[in-house]
């Protein structure tokens, strides 16, 4: 089974932490909430879809710690090792006992601001280097294909747009995952 992931913005860590307890997470994807009888021995799933509670998008295959750290390094020129000094880099925001099957981690404001300020063409200039990182590189060792680069670039554009909206409203960025 894969991991469902979403990047989203919220005004505060407390607001973002609510995504952990919300059915369907921050974007409200379908969740089975029970079953109902449809015949003498037959039952079917009852699916509920809560609408999106936060501005964001689904992004399977991208993590909010290593992938975002490398992206921040490429955009800002700051060494990856310095990211550990920023408490928002992959910071757990839950203040009490989080659910076992999901979580919300913070993304640095430095990355949010760098993405929001990225000039036209900046993402196109770094996508090749970003796609070469161990976590994103194809398993066959051949390097990323044109399709891989296009997919990564589409993700980066979505993230840049989300970061710009978050920056304009004073919100922070977060990474939600559900196993």
N, C-alpha and C positions, 0 to 999 in steps of 0.2 A: 504494500500500500504506500502511496506517495504522501508527500506533505503538502497541504494547501497553505499558500502563503499570500499575504497581501501587504502592500505598503500603503500607509494612510497618514493623514495629518489630524492633529487634535490640539486644542488650546492648552492642554496641560497633561502632565503624567497621570494625574488622577482621572481625568476624562478618558485618556487612552486605556487605562487599566480596565475600564468598564467593558472594553471589547473582549476581554478574556471570559467574562461571564455572560456575554450576550449570545443568544442562539445565532449561529452563523457568523460570529465574529464581527469585525467592523463593517464588512460589506454585505452581510446578511445572505450568504448563499444558502441553499436549501438544507434543512435539517430534519431528520426523522424525529418526530415528537411522540410517536406511539403507533398503535395499529388499530384497525377497526374491522369488525366482522363483516364479511361480504357474502357469506353463505354459511351453510351448516358447519363445515369444517375449514372454511377459508377465511384468511385474514389478509389485509393489504396494509402497506405502510401509510401512515398519515404524515405527509410532508408539509412543512411550514416554511415559508420564506419571509424573513423579516427584511424590510428594506434597508438600504445602506444608512448607517448612522454617522458615517464619517466620509470625507472626501478621500478617495483612494482607488486602487486598482489591484486585481489579482495578478500574481507574478510567479507562477510555479518555476522552480529551478534557480531562483536567486535568493541568497541569504543576506540578512541585514547586518552581518558582522564582517566576515572575511571579504565578500564581494564589495560591500560598501566601503570597507577600509581601503582596499586597493583602488577603488574609484576615487576616493578622497585624495589618496596619494597622487594619482595621475592628474587630477584637476588642480590641486593646490601646490604640488611639489613638496609637501611636508612628508618626512619619512614615515613609513608605515609603523615603525616601532614607537613613534611618539603618540600614536592614537590611544594607546593604553592609558595615557595621562588624562584623557578626556572621559569624565564619568558618563557621558551620554553615548559613548561608543559601545553599543551592544549592552547597555545598562538595563537590568531588570527593573521594571517600574512598579510591579505589584507590591503593595505594602502588607498584604496578608497572604494567606495560603492560596496560591494560584491553582487552577485546575491542572490535572496531570497531562491532559492531551493537547494543551495549547498554551500559548504565552505571547507576551508583547514585550519587545525590546526597543529601546530608543536608538535613533540614528542621530549622529552629531549635527549640531546647528551649523558647524563649519561646512559640512557637506551640503546641507540644505542651502546655505548662502552661496557656496561655490556653484552649485547647479543653477540656482536662480539667476546668478550673474553670468553664466556661461555664454559667451558670444556665439553668434551663428557660426557653425562649423567646428566648434570646440569638441563636441561629442564625436563627430565624424573623425576627428584627428586622434582621439584616444581609444576608440572602440577596438581597434586591432590589438593594441597592447593589453587592453583589459580582457579581451577574449583569449589571450595567451596564458592567463593565470591558471594555475593548476585546477582550481575549482570549476572553471568555466570551459577549459580546453576539452575537446573531444577525447573520448577514451581510446580511440585508435592511434593516437599520437601523431596524426597527420596534420594537425593544425585546424583552425576553424575554416569552414567552407563559406562561400558567399551567403548562403542561407543562414548560417550561424551568425555571421556579422550583421545581416539585416535584422534578425530577431533580437540580437543584443542592442542594436541601435534603436529599434522600436521601443524596447524597454527603457533605454536611457532617455529617450524623448518623453515618454510617459512620466518617468521619475523627475525629469527637469521641469515639466509642466506642473506636476504636483508640488515640487519644491518652490516654484515661483508663487503659486497660490498660497502655500503655507507661509512663505516669507512675507507676502503682502498683508496677511492677516495676523501675523505674529504667532502662528502655530508652529509646532514642532513636528518632525517626521518620526514614524514608528514602523516597525516590522512585526506583523502578526503571523504566527505559524500554528497550524493544527495538524496533528498526526492522525 
